[in-house]
C-alpha cells in the first residue's frame, strides 16, 4: 500500500506543535476552516461548501510526540491513517507526517501528496506564530 510522507522542521518546541495535529480545533487553524466535532469525538472537516467531508477519529494520542487519526470517510481516504510523529531537539520540532494505507497510487493520491506538502508549510507558519490561516476556507482554496 502506498503512503504519502513529509518531514518539516518547525522552530518551536513539540508542546506547541502537538495541539495543532491532535485536535479538531488545531486542524482548523492550518488545514480546513470548516470543522465540526461530534459527540463521539469524531472530527468532520468540510471542503468546498461541504461537497467533501472527511470524518476523522483520533486513535492514538501520545502527547507531545504522536497523534494518529483514522479516516472514516472519503472514496479513497476511508481506512487510511494520518500519523504525525514529533521529535524535539534544542527547542525545535521535527514533524514526520505520513498519510498511510492508501489502496492504490492514483492521480488523486498524487494530488493529495502535493496538497499535504502545502499543508505542512501552513502548519509550520501557524506553530511559529506567522499564521496564514487554513489552506481551505469554507468555499475553497485560500492562497
Buried (B, 14 or more C-beta within 10 A) or exposed (E): EBBBEBEBEBEBBBEBBBBBBBBBEBBBBBBBBBBBEEEEEBBBBBBBEEEBBBBBBBEEEEEBEBBBBBBBBBEBBEBBBBBBBBEBEEEBBBBBBBBBBBEEEEEBBEEBBEBBEEBBBBBBBBBEEEEEBBBBBBEEEBE
